[in-house]
Amino acid sequence: MTTEPLSLTPGTDDPADLSTESIIAELSRSTLGSEAVILEAPFSYVGSTKRTLRWFRYHHAKATWLLILEYTGLVVWLTLAWTFITGWYALFGVCLVPYRLIRRSARKNEKQSRQHAELLAQLGKRQR
């Protein structure tokens, strides 16, 4: 049995290593399932933006004019979403604080359980 530390990312474990190779390795590594979990609420500015950008990341246009139209639509969509969220919080925001705290802790627990499962899967692969 080895005593080396367990790492889920490729490359060195030294955070001070900012060479071009380590940056490329970090950017090109596959995303773990627990990293894809968005903890922020859908009715928050950050949560709605992250969910919208995740959708746009996987639905890219090929033509330049479609790309310009896509980014224009992104700006318009986020402006409308943030306006709606601002109005929603102006009307119901104070009443929903306990609910949002409970849901956030549930999302955090889900992310932690995914991380735990990934760690166990990685340990299982190492022991084989």
N, CA, C and O atoms as CSV, one atom per row, in Angstrom:
chain,resi,resn,atom,element,x,y,z
A,1,MET,N,N,0.849,-1.182,0.000
A,1,MET,CA,C,0.000,0.000,0.000
A,1,MET,C,C,0.888,1.238,0.000
A,1,MET,O,O,1.851,1.313,0.764
A,2,THR,N,N,0.573,2.197,-0.844
A,2,THR,CA,C,1.383,3.405,-0.956
A,2,THR,C,C,0.904,4.455,0.026
A,2,THR,O,O,-0.243,4.429,0.473
A,3,THR,N,N,1.796,5.381,0.359
A,3,THR,CA,C,1.455,6.448,1.300
A,3,THR,C,C,1.329,7.799,0.623
A,3,THR,O,O,1.247,8.825,1.299
A,4,GLU,N,N,1.313,7.817,-0.692
A,4,GLU,CA,C,1.190,9.089,-1.399
A,4,GLU,C,C,-0.211,9.644,-1.224
A,4,GLU,O,O,-1.165,8.875,-1.100
A,5,PRO,N,N,-0.358,10.983,-1.211
A,5,PRO,CA,C,-1.683,11.577,-1.018
A,5,PRO,C,C,-2.586,11.331,-2.225
A,5,PRO,O,O,-2.123,11.242,-3.362
A,6,LEU,N,N,-3.865,11.225,-1.952
A,6,LEU,CA,C,-4.853,10.994,-2.998
A,6,LEU,C,C,-5.177,12.314,-3.674
A,6,LEU,O,O,-5.485,13.296,-2.999
A,7,SER,N,N,-5.112,12.350,-4.980
A,7,SER,CA,C,-5.418,13.558,-5.734
A,7,SER,C,C,-6.343,13.190,-6.880
A,7,SER,O,O,-6.093,12.232,-7.611
A,8,LEU,N,N,-7.406,13.952,-7.029
A,8,LEU,CA,C,-8.345,13.712,-8.123
A,8,LEU,C,C,-8.000,14.526,-9.358
A,8,LEU,O,O,-8.633,14.363,-10.402
A,9,THR,N,N,-7.000,15.405,-9.255
A,9,THR,CA,C,-6.592,16.210,-10.397
A,9,THR,C,C,-5.237,15.738,-10.883
A,9,THR,O,O,-4.394,15.336,-10.081
A,10,PRO,N,N,-5.014,15.785,-12.211
A,10,PRO,CA,C,-3.721,15.363,-12.736
A,10,PRO,C,C,-2.647,16.403,-12.469
A,10,PRO,O,O,-2.950,17.557,-12.165
A,11,GLY,N,N,-1.410,15.998,-12.582
A,11,GLY,CA,C,-0.301,16.927,-12.424
A,11,GLY,C,C,0.225,16.946,-11.010
A,11,GLY,O,O,-0.043,16.041,-10.220
A,12,THR,N,N,0.968,17.975,-10.701
A,12,THR,CA,C,1.573,18.080,-9.384
A,12,THR,C,C,0.555,18.578,-8.373
A,12,THR,O,O,-0.468,19.163,-8.730
A,13,ASP,N,N,0.861,18.333,-7.096
A,13,ASP,CA,C,-0.016,18.801,-6.031
A,13,ASP,C,C,0.416,20.148,-5.486
A,13,ASP,O,O,-0.178,20.651,-4.533
A,14,ASP,N,N,1.445,20.740,-6.080
A,14,ASP,CA,C,1.961,22.013,-5.608
A,14,ASP,C,C,1.107,23.144,-6.177
A,14,ASP,O,O,1.112,23.358,-7.389
A,15,PRO,N,N,0.359,23.888,-5.316
A,15,PRO,CA,C,-0.484,24.970,-5.836
A,15,PRO,C,C,0.321,26.133,-6.405
A,15,PRO,O,O,-0.218,26.948,-7.154
A,16,ALA,N,N,1.616,26.220,-6.056
A,16,ALA,CA,C,2.437,27.313,-6.572
A,16,ALA,C,C,2.923,27.041,-7.992
A,16,ALA,O,O,3.491,27.932,-8.624
A,17,ASP,N,N,2.712,25.832,-8.505
A,17,ASP,CA,C,3.145,25.484,-9.852
A,17,ASP,C,C,2.151,26.054,-10.854
A,17,ASP,O,O,1.103,25.460,-11.105
A,18,LEU,N,N,2.481,27.194,-11.418
A,18,LEU,CA,C,1.595,27.852,-12.376
A,18,LEU,C,C,2.205,27.845,-13.770
A,18,LEU,O,O,2.043,28.803,-14.527
A,19,SER,N,N,2.902,26.773,-14.110
A,19,SER,CA,C,3.487,26.681,-15.439
A,19,SER,C,C,2.384,26.508,-16.478
A,19,SER,O,O,1.242,26.185,-16.150
A,20,THR,N,N,2.742,26.727,-17.712
A,20,THR,CA,C,1.776,26.608,-18.796
A,20,THR,C,C,1.212,25.203,-18.874
A,20,THR,O,O,0.021,25.020,-19.126
A,21,GLU,N,N,2.068,24.205,-18.658
A,21,GLU,CA,C,1.612,22.818,-18.741
A,21,GLU,C,C,0.585,22.512,-17.659
A,21,GLU,O,O,-0.404,21.826,-17.922
A,22,SER,N,N,0.808,23.017,-16.436
A,22,SER,CA,C,-0.137,22.719,-15.360
A,22,SER,C,C,-1.462,23.436,-15.569
A,22,SER,O,O,-2.518,22.899,-15.234
A,23,ILE,N,N,-1.415,24.644,-16.121
A,23,ILE,CA,C,-2.654,25.373,-16.390
A,23,ILE,C,C,-3.445,24.669,-17.484
A,23,ILE,O,O,-4.665,24.538,-17.379
A,24,ILE,N,N,-2.762,24.213,-18.538
A,24,ILE,CA,C,-3.443,23.497,-19.619
A,24,ILE,C,C,-4.010,22.182,-19.095
A,24,ILE,O,O,-5.124,21.800,-19.453
A,25,ALA,N,N,-3.245,21.483,-18.246
A,25,ALA,CA,C,-3.735,20.222,-17.684
A,25,ALA,C,C,-4.972,20.458,-16.828
A,25,ALA,O,O,-5.909,19.661,-16.861
A,26,GLU,N,N,-4.982,21.538,-16.068
A,26,GLU,CA,C,-6.129,21.837,-15.219
A,26,GLU,C,C,-7.357,22.185,-16.054
A,26,GLU,O,O,-8.468,21.761,-15.734
A,27,LEU,N,N,-7.160,22.953,-17.122
A,27,LEU,CA,C,-8.282,23.351,-17.962
A,27,LEU,C,C,-8.809,22.203,-18.810
A,27,LEU,O,O,-9.989,22.193,-19.162
A,28,SER,N,N,-7.958,21.235,-19.146
A,28,SER,CA,C,-8.381,20.155,-20.027
A,28,SER,C,C,-8.858,18.920,-19.273
A,28,SER,O,O,-9.322,17.963,-19.893
A,29,ARG,N,N,-8.753,18.926,-17.946
A,29,ARG,CA,C,-9.186,17.740,-17.202
A,29,ARG,C,C,-10.705,17.629,-17.240
A,29,ARG,O,O,-11.414,18.624,-17.389
A,30,SER,N,N,-11.179,16.419,-17.105
A,30,SER,CA,C,-12.622,16.214,-17.123
A,30,SER,C,C,-13.222,16.708,-15.813
A,30,SER,O,O,-12.603,16.604,-14.755
A,31,THR,N,N,-14.422,17.242,-15.897
A,31,THR,CA,C,-15.089,17.784,-14.728
A,31,THR,C,C,-15.726,16.653,-13.932
A,31,THR,O,O,-16.376,15.773,-14.497
A,32,LEU,N,N,-15.538,16.685,-12.634
A,32,LEU,CA,C,-16.175,15.706,-11.763
A,32,LEU,C,C,-17.652,16.049,-11.630
A,32,LEU,O,O,-18.046,17.203,-11.799
A,33,GLY,N,N,-18.456,15.055,-11.331
A,33,GLY,CA,C,-19.890,15.292,-11.188
A,33,GLY,C,C,-20.224,16.259,-10.075
A,33,GLY,O,O,-21.166,17.044,-10.192
A,34,SER,N,N,-19.453,16.210,-8.982
A,34,SER,CA,C,-19.736,17.104,-7.867
A,34,SER,C,C,-19.389,18.547,-8.184
A,34,SER,O,O,-19.927,19.458,-7.554
A,35,GLU,N,N,-18.504,18.777,-9.144
A,35,GLU,CA,C,-18.160,20.142,-9.529
A,35,GLU,C,C,-19.249,20.778,-10.389
A,35,GLU,O,O,-19.317,22.002,-10.497
A,36,ALA,N,N,-20.081,19.971,-10.987
A,36,ALA,CA,C,-21.140,20.497,-11.846
A,36,ALA,C,C,-22.368,20.940,-11.052
A,36,ALA,O,O,-23.262,21.583,-11.601
A,37,VAL,N,N,-22.415,20.597,-9.760
A,37,VAL,CA,C,-23.551,20.967,-8.928
A,37,VAL,C,C,-23.480,22.456,-8.638
A,37,VAL,O,O,-22.447,22.959,-8.195
A,38,ILE,N,N,-24.569,23.156,-8.887
A,38,ILE,CA,C,-24.647,24.587,-8.612
A,38,ILE,C,C,-25.365,24.756,-7.285
A,38,ILE,O,O,-26.529,24.379,-7.153
A,39,LEU,N,N,-24.670,25.328,-6.291
A,39,LEU,CA,C,-25.235,25.474,-4.959
A,39,LEU,C,C,-26.160,26.675,-4.820
A,39,LEU,O,O,-27.060,26.684,-3.981
A,40,GLU,N,N,-25.935,27.673,-5.637
A,40,GLU,CA,C,-26.738,28.887,-5.517
A,40,GLU,C,C,-28.177,28.629,-5.964
A,40,GLU,O,O,-28.433,27.813,-6.850
A,41,ALA,N,N,-29.092,29.333,-5.341
A,41,ALA,CA,C,-30.512,29.165,-5.641
A,41,ALA,C,C,-30.819,29.636,-7.065
A,41,ALA,O,O,-30.199,30.582,-7.550
A,42,PRO,N,N,-31.773,28.983,-7.737
A,42,PRO,CA,C,-32.145,29.422,-9.085
A,42,PRO,C,C,-32.706,30.849,-9.101
A,42,PRO,O,O,-32.599,31.544,-10.112
A,43,PHE,N,N,-33.294,31.280,-8.002
A,43,PHE,CA,C,-33.850,32.623,-7.930
A,43,PHE,C,C,-32.872,33.593,-7.271
A,43,PHE,O,O,-33.287,34.516,-6.570
A,44,SER,N,N,-31.586,33.387,-7.494
A,44,SER,CA,C,-30.582,34.358,-7.076
A,44,SER,C,C,-29.858,34.819,-8.336
A,44,SER,O,O,-29.897,34.147,-9.367
A,45,TYR,N,N,-29.204,35.959,-8.244
A,45,TYR,CA,C,-28.504,36.482,-9.416
A,45,TYR,C,C,-27.405,35.525,-9.867
A,45,TYR,O,O,-27.289,35.223,-11.054
A,46,VAL,N,N,-26.606,35.051,-8.925
A,46,VAL,CA,C,-25.491,34.162,-9.263
A,46,VAL,C,C,-26.009,32.813,-9.754
A,46,VAL,O,O,-25.495,32.275,-10.735
A,47,GLY,N,N,-27.019,32.261,-9.083
A,47,GLY,CA,C,-27.562,30.963,-9.480
A,47,GLY,C,C,-28.185,30.988,-10.864
A,47,GLY,O,O,-27.958,30.082,-11.667
A,48,SER,N,N,-28.966,32.017,-11.145
A,48,SER,CA,C,-29.586,32.101,-12.474
A,48,SER,C,C,-28.530,32.312,-13.554
A,48,SER,O,O,-28.648,31.770,-14.652
A,49,THR,N,N,-27.499,33.095,-13.247
A,49,THR,CA,C,-26.432,33.322,-14.220
A,49,THR,C,C,-25.652,32.043,-14.484
A,49,THR,O,O,-25.375,31.721,-15.639
A,50,LYS,N,N,-25.293,31.308,-13.438
A,50,LYS,CA,C,-24.550,30.060,-13.616
A,50,LYS,C,C,-25.352,29.048,-14.425
A,50,LYS,O,O,-24.805,28.380,-15.303
A,51,ARG,N,N,-26.638,28.931,-14.137
A,51,ARG,CA,C,-27.468,27.971,-14.871
A,51,ARG,C,C,-27.625,28.379,-16.335
A,51,ARG,O,O,-27.603,27.527,-17.223
A,52,THR,N,N,-27.782,29.675,-16.588
A,52,THR,CA,C,-27.900,30.163,-17.959
A,52,THR,C,C,-26.593,29.952,-18.722
A,52,THR,O,O,-26.609,29.503,-19.868
A,53,LEU,N,N,-25.467,30.272,-18.094
A,53,LEU,CA,C,-24.183,30.094,-18.758
A,53,LEU,C,C,-23.877,28.621,-18.988
A,53,LEU,O,O,-23.248,28.275,-19.989
A,54,ARG,N,N,-24.308,27.749,-18.085
A,54,ARG,CA,C,-24.109,26.312,-18.300
A,54,ARG,C,C,-24.913,25.859,-19.516
A,54,ARG,O,O,-24.426,25.058,-20.314
A,55,TRP,N,N,-26.122,26.356,-19.663
A,55,TRP,CA,C,-26.938,25.991,-20.821
A,55,TRP,C,C,-26.282,26.505,-22.108
A,55,TRP,O,O,-26.194,25.769,-23.091
A,56,PHE,N,N,-25.821,27.767,-22.109
A,56,PHE,CA,C,-25.198,28.342,-23.296
A,56,PHE,C,C,-23.876,27.677,-23.632
A,56,PHE,O,O,-23.491,27.631,-24.800
A,57,ARG,N,N,-23.168,27.158,-22.629
A,57,ARG,CA,C,-21.887,26.496,-22.872
A,57,ARG,C,C,-22.076,25.252,-23.731
A,57,ARG,O,O,-21.208,24.920,-24.538
A,58,TYR,N,N,-23.204,24.561,-23.568
A,58,TYR,CA,C,-23.430,23.321,-24.304
A,58,TYR,C,C,-24.247,23.503,-25.573
A,58,TYR,O,O,-24.446,22.539,-26.312
A,59,HIS,N,N,-24.727,24.711,-25.846
A,59,HIS,CA,C,-25.531,24.977,-27.041
A,59,HIS,C,C,-24.912,26.144,-27.807
A,59,HIS,O,O,-25.462,27.245,-27.822
A,60,HIS,N,N,-23.781,25.902,-28.431
A,60,HIS,CA,C,-23.098,26.962,-29.163
A,60,HIS,C,C,-23.460,26.939,-30.638
A,60,HIS,O,O,-23.625,25.885,-31.252
A,61,ALA,N,N,-23.577,28.136,-31.178
A,61,ALA,CA,C,-23.825,28.287,-32.607
A,61,ALA,C,C,-22.502,28.198,-33.360
A,61,ALA,O,O,-21.440,28.457,-32.794
A,62,LYS,N,N,-22.570,27.836,-34.617
A,62,LYS,CA,C,-21.366,27.690,-35.431
A,62,LYS,C,C,-21.066,28.953,-36.242
A,62,LYS,O,O,-19.911,29.367,-36.340
A,63,ALA,N,N,-22.078,29.551,-36.809
A,63,ALA,CA,C,-21.874,30.728,-37.659
A,63,ALA,C,C,-21.660,31.975,-36.796
A,63,ALA,O,O,-22.177,32.066,-35.682
A,64,THR,N,N,-20.901,32.923,-37.318
A,64,THR,CA,C,-20.576,34.141,-36.574
A,64,THR,C,C,-21.821,34.959,-36.271
A,64,THR,O,O,-21.986,35.456,-35.157
A,65,TRP,N,N,-22.694,35.099,-37.258
A,65,TRP,CA,C,-23.883,35.907,-37.024
A,65,TRP,C,C,-24.803,35.239,-36.012
A,65,TRP,O,O,-25.484,35.929,-35.253
A,66,LEU,N,N,-24.836,33.904,-35.985
A,66,LEU,CA,C,-25.626,33.210,-34.974
A,66,LEU,C,C,-24.995,33.360,-33.589
A,66,LEU,O,O,-25.705,33.425,-32.586
A,67,LEU,N,N,-23.681,33.415,-33.536
A,67,LEU,CA,C,-22.979,33.613,-32.274
A,67,LEU,C,C,-23.283,35.000,-31.702
A,67,LEU,O,O,-23.504,35.148,-30.500
A,68,ILE,N,N,-23.293,36.011,-32.572
A,68,ILE,CA,C,-23.639,37.369,-32.134
A,68,ILE,C,C,-25.074,37.407,-31.637
A,68,ILE,O,O,-25.365,38.018,-30.608
A,69,LEU,N,N,-25.972,36.754,-32.368
A,69,LEU,CA,C,-27.375,36.679,-31.950
A,69,LEU,C,C,-27.510,35.932,-30.626
A,69,LEU,O,O,-28.322,36.304,-29.779
A,70,GLU,N,N,-26.717,34.885,-30.450
A,70,GLU,CA,C,-26.749,34.101,-29.221
A,70,GLU,C,C,-26.322,34.946,-28.015
A,70,GLU,O,O,-26.983,34.916,-26.976
A,71,TYR,N,N,-25.232,35.692,-28.144
A,71,TYR,CA,C,-24.770,36.524,-27.040
A,71,TYR,C,C,-25.717,37.682,-26.758
A,71,TYR,O,O,-25.877,38.085,-25.606
A,72,THR,N,N,-26.343,38.217,-27.794
A,72,THR,CA,C,-27.360,39.251,-27.590
A,72,THR,C,C,-28.536,38.669,-26.818
A,72,THR,O,O,-29.047,39.291,-25.886
A,73,GLY,N,N,-28.960,37.472,-27.212
A,73,GLY,CA,C,-30.037,36.804,-26.489
A,73,GLY,C,C,-29.660,36.507,-25.046
A,73,GLY,O,O,-30.501,36.595,-24.151
A,74,LEU,N,N,-28.388,36.153,-24.816
A,74,LEU,CA,C,-27.911,35.897,-23.464
A,74,LEU,C,C,-28.036,37.138,-22.593
A,74,LEU,O,O,-28.509,37.063,-21.459
A,75,VAL,N,N,-27.611,38.276,-23.125
A,75,VAL,CA,C,-27.689,39.532,-22.367
A,75,VAL,C,C,-29.144,39.907,-22.097
A,75,VAL,O,O,-29.482,40.314,-20.986
A,76,VAL,N,N,-29.991,39.774,-23.089
A,76,VAL,CA,C,-31.409,40.097,-22.918
A,76,VAL,C,C,-32.042,39.149,-21.897
A,76,VAL,O,O,-32.786,39.591,-21.022
A,77,TRP,N,N,-31.753,37.852,-22.002
A,77,TRP,CA,C,-32.313,36.861,-21.079
A,77,TRP,C,C,-31.886,37.151,-19.640
A,77,TRP,O,O,-32.715,37.136,-18.730
A,78,LEU,N,N,-30.594,37.413,-19.433
A,78,LEU,CA,C,-30.120,37.684,-18.071
A,78,LEU,C,C,-30.702,38.981,-17.519
A,78,LEU,O,O,-30.995,39.075,-16.327
A,79,THR,N,N,-30.869,39.974,-18.378
A,79,THR,CA,C,-31.487,41.223,-17.928
A,79,THR,C,C,-32.926,40.981,-17.488
A,79,THR,O,O,-33.351,41.480,-16.446
A,80,LEU,N,N,-33.674,40.220,-18.277
A,80,LEU,CA,C,-35.060,39.902,-17.901
A,80,LEU,C,C,-35.109,39.040,-16.636
A,80,LEU,O,O,-35.946,39.267,-15.762
A,81,ALA,N,N,-34.222,38.062,-16.540
A,81,ALA,CA,C,-34.202,37.190,-15.364
A,81,ALA,C,C,-33.876,37.986,-14.111
A,81,ALA,O,O,-34.527,37.810,-13.081
A,82,TRP,N,N,-32.874,38.860,-14.183
A,82,TRP,CA,C,-32.499,39.640,-13.007
A,82,TRP,C,C,-33.596,40.636,-12.625
A,82,TRP,O,O,-33.813,40.902,-11.443
A,83,THR,N,N,-34.285,41.182,-13.625
A,83,THR,CA,C,-35.412,42.078,-13.331
A,83,THR,C,C,-36.523,41.313,-12.625
A,83,THR,O,O,-37.102,41.806,-11.657
A,84,PHE,N,N,-36.820,40.116,-13.105
A,84,PHE,CA,C,-37.833,39.282,-12.468
A,84,PHE,C,C,-37.422,38.919,-11.037
A,84,PHE,O,O,-38.241,38.974,-10.121
A,85,ILE,N,N,-36.155,38.550,-10.851
A,85,ILE,CA,C,-35.674,38.167,-9.522
A,85,ILE,C,C,-35.734,39.362,-8.565
A,85,ILE,O,O,-36.097,39.203,-7.400
A,86,THR,N,N,-35.385,40.542,-9.044
A,86,THR,CA,C,-35.463,41.741,-8.208
A,86,THR,C,C,-36.900,42.002,-7.777
A,86,THR,O,O,-37.153,42.288,-6.607
A,87,GLY,N,N,-37.845,41.905,-8.712
A,87,GLY,CA,C,-39.253,42.075,-8.363
A,87,GLY,C,C,-39.753,41.004,-7.410
A,87,GLY,O,O,-40.517,41.289,-6.488
A,88,TRP,N,N,-39.320,39.779,-7.633
A,88,TRP,CA,C,-39.730,38.665,-6.769
A,88,TRP,C,C,-39.268,38.901,-5.333
A,88,TRP,O,O,-40.036,38.726,-4.387
A,89,TYR,N,N,-38.002,39.301,-5.180
A,89,TYR,CA,C,-37.486,39.545,-3.837
A,89,TYR,C,C,-38.108,40.768,-3.190
A,89,TYR,O,O,-38.244,40.822,-1.968
A,90,ALA,N,N,-38.489,41.750,-3.995
A,90,ALA,CA,C,-39.160,42.927,-3.443
A,90,ALA,C,C,-40.515,42.539,-2.863
A,90,ALA,O,O,-40.945,43.120,-1.866
A,91,LEU,N,N,-41.200,41.561,-3.471
A,91,LEU,CA,C,-42.512,41.143,-2.991
A,91,LEU,C,C,-42.453,40.032,-1.943
A,91,LEU,O,O,-43.134,40.115,-0.921
A,92,PHE,N,N,-41.651,38.997,-2.183
A,92,PHE,CA,C,-41.705,37.798,-1.343
A,92,PHE,C,C,-40.385,37.434,-0.662
A,92,PHE,O,O,-40.318,36.427,0.043
A,93,GLY,N,N,-39.357,38.220,-0.857
A,93,GLY,CA,C,-38.017,37.844,-0.418
A,93,GLY,C,C,-37.878,37.542,1.055
A,93,GLY,O,O,-37.249,36.547,1.414
A,94,VAL,N,N,-38.435,38.354,1.914
A,94,VAL,CA,C,-38.278,38.170,3.356
A,94,VAL,C,C,-38.967,36.890,3.824
A,94,VAL,O,O,-38.484,36.224,4.739
A,95,CYS,N,N,-40.069,36.550,3.213
A,95,CYS,CA,C,-40.809,35.345,3.618
A,95,CYS,C,C,-40.071,34.066,3.246
A,95,CYS,O,O,-40.275,33.031,3.881
A,96,LEU,N,N,-39.222,34.118,2.235
A,96,LEU,CA,C,-38.592,32.914,1.717
A,96,LEU,C,C,-37.183,32.654,2.242
A,96,LEU,O,O,-36.545,31.693,1.813
A,97,VAL,N,N,-36.680,33.479,3.155
A,97,VAL,CA,C,-35.320,33.286,3.664
A,97,VAL,C,C,-35.152,31.923,4.332
A,97,VAL,O,O,-34.172,31.241,4.031
A,98,PRO,N,N,-36.050,31.481,5.222
A,98,PRO,CA,C,-35.860,30.149,5.831
A,98,PRO,C,C,-35.879,29.018,4.795
A,98,PRO,O,O,-35.083,28.083,4.883
A,99,TYR,N,N,-36.773,29.103,3.830
A,99,TYR,CA,C,-36.849,28.075,2.792
A,99,TYR,C,C,-35.547,28.018,1.994
A,99,TYR,O,O,-35.037,26.933,1.714
A,100,ARG,N,N,-35.007,29.189,1.625
A,100,ARG,CA,C,-33.770,29.218,0.846
A,100,ARG,C,C,-32.607,28.640,1.629
A,100,ARG,O,O,-31.748,27.972,1.053
A,101,LEU,N,N,-32.563,28.885,2.944
A,101,LEU,CA,C,-31.493,28.321,3.766
A,101,LEU,C,C,-31.583,26.793,3.821
A,101,LEU,O,O,-30.566,26.102,3.758
A,102,ILE,N,N,-32.795,26.281,3.939
A,102,ILE,CA,C,-32.984,24.823,3.976
A,102,ILE,C,C,-32.593,24.203,2.640
A,102,ILE,O,O,-31.900,23.186,2.612
A,103,ARG,N,N,-33.024,24.795,1.541
A,103,ARG,CA,C,-32.693,24.253,0.223
A,103,ARG,C,C,-31.189,24.320,-0.056
A,103,ARG,O,O,-30.622,23.406,-0.654
A,104,ARG,N,N,-30.549,25.410,0.383
A,104,ARG,CA,C,-29.102,25.522,0.165
A,104,ARG,C,C,-28.363,24.430,0.923
A,104,ARG,O,O,-27.418,23.839,0.400
A,105,SER,N,N,-28.789,24.156,2.159
A,105,SER,CA,C,-28.107,23.094,2.912
A,105,SER,C,C,-28.352,21.737,2.256
A,105,SER,O,O,-27.480,20.869,2.300
A,106,ALA,N,N,-29.516,21.540,1.653
A,106,ALA,CA,C,-29.785,20.280,0.948
A,106,ALA,C,C,-28.877,20.148,-0.274
A,106,ALA,O,O,-28.369,19.061,-0.553
A,107,ARG,N,N,-28.669,21.246,-1.005
A,107,ARG,CA,C,-27.774,21.202,-2.158
A,107,ARG,C,C,-26.328,20.977,-1.729
A,107,ARG,O,O,-25.582,20.272,-2.409
A,108,LYS,N,N,-25.929,21.570,-0.604
A,108,LYS,CA,C,-24.575,21.336,-0.092
A,108,LYS,C,C,-24.387,19.874,0.297
A,108,LYS,O,O,-23.349,19.278,0.011
A,109,ASN,N,N,-25.399,19.297,0.952
A,109,ASN,CA,C,-25.315,17.885,1.340
A,109,ASN,C,C,-25.217,16.982,0.108
A,109,ASN,O,O,-24.477,15.999,0.110
A,110,GLU,N,N,-25.965,17.322,-0.938
A,110,GLU,CA,C,-25.903,16.541,-2.165
A,110,GLU,C,C,-24.506,16.611,-2.781
A,110,GLU,O,O,-23.970,15.596,-3.227
A,111,LYS,N,N,-23.924,17.799,-2.804
A,111,LYS,CA,C,-22.582,17.948,-3.353
A,111,LYS,C,C,-21.569,17.158,-2.524
A,111,LYS,O,O,-20.685,16.510,-3.085
A,112,GLN,N,N,-21.688,17.207,-1.194
A,112,GLN,CA,C,-20.765,16.466,-0.338
A,112,GLN,C,C,-20.909,14.969,-0.537
A,112,GLN,O,O,-19.907,14.254,-0.532
A,113,SER,N,N,-22.120,14.477,-0.710
A,113,SER,CA,C,-22.300,13.039,-0.930
A,113,SER,C,C,-21.731,12.618,-2.280
A,113,SER,O,O,-21.192,11.518,-2.403
A,114,ARG,N,N,-21.842,13.479,-3.299
A,114,ARG,CA,C,-21.229,13.173,-4.599
A,114,ARG,C,C,-19.708,13.145,-4.491
A,114,ARG,O,O,-19.055,12.265,-5.052
A,115,GLN,N,N,-19.144,14.119,-3.763
A,115,GLN,CA,C,-17.695,14.145,-3.574
A,115,GLN,C,C,-17.228,12.893,-2.836
A,115,GLN,O,O,-16.194,12.317,-3.173
A,116,HIS,N,N,-17.988,12.478,-1.836
A,116,HIS,CA,C,-17.638,11.281,-1.080
A,116,HIS,C,C,-17.672,10.041,-1.973
A,116,HIS,O,O,-16.781,9.195,-1.902
A,117,ALA,N,N,-18.699,9.939,-2.808
A,117,ALA,CA,C,-18.806,8.798,-3.716
A,117,ALA,C,C,-17.649,8.796,-4.725
A,117,ALA,O,O,-17.098,7.740,-5.035
A,118,GLU,N,N,-17.284,9.970,-5.232
A,118,GLU,CA,C,-16.156,10.058,-6.168
A,118,GLU,C,C,-14.848,9.666,-5.492
A,118,GLU,O,O,-14.008,8.997,-6.093
A,119,LEU,N,N,-14.679,10.085,-4.242
A,119,LEU,CA,C,-13.473,9.729,-3.501
A,119,LEU,C,C,-13.400,8.222,-3.275
A,119,LEU,O,O,-12.337,7.620,-3.434
A,120,LEU,N,N,-14.525,7.611,-2.905
A,120,LEU,CA,C,-14.557,6.159,-2.714
A,120,LEU,C,C,-14.293,5.416,-4.017
A,120,LEU,O,O,-13.612,4.390,-4.023
A,121,ALA,N,N,-14.837,5.937,-5.132
A,121,ALA,CA,C,-14.579,5.307,-6.422
A,121,ALA,C,C,-13.111,5.415,-6.791
A,121,ALA,O,O,-12.536,4.468,-7.328
A,122,GLN,N,N,-12.499,6.552,-6.512
A,122,GLN,CA,C,-11.077,6.734,-6.802
A,122,GLN,C,C,-10.232,5.807,-5.933
A,122,GLN,O,O,-9.254,5.230,-6.408
A,123,LEU,N,N,-10.602,5.664,-4.673
A,123,LEU,CA,C,-9.871,4.752,-3.780
A,123,LEU,C,C,-10.020,3.306,-4.253
A,123,LEU,O,O,-9.061,2.536,-4.194
A,124,GLY,N,N,-11.203,2.935,-4.718
A,124,GLY,CA,C,-11.432,1.586,-5.222
A,124,GLY,C,C,-10.569,1.293,-6.438
A,124,GLY,O,O,-10.071,0.177,-6.589
A,125,LYS,N,N,-10.385,2.284,-7.308
A,125,LYS,CA,C,-9.531,2.103,-8.491
A,125,LYS,C,C,-8.073,1.942,-8.098
A,125,LYS,O,O,-7.341,1.187,-8.738
A,126,ARG,N,N,-7.640,2.637,-7.062
A,126,ARG,CA,C,-6.242,2.566,-6.634
A,126,ARG,C,C,-5.901,1.229,-5.998
A,126,ARG,O,O,-4.773,0.752,-6.124
A,127,GLN,N,N,-6.851,0.629,-5.324
A,127,GLN,CA,C,-6.568,-0.620,-4.610
A,127,GLN,C,C,-6.537,-1.826,-5.529
A,127,GLN,O,O,-6.069,-2.892,-5.130
A,128,ARG,N,N,-7.020,-1.681,-6.734
A,128,ARG,CA,C,-7.048,-2.809,-7.680
A,128,ARG,C,C,-5.707,-3.096,-8.241
A,128,ARG,O,O,-5.559,-4.012,-9.050
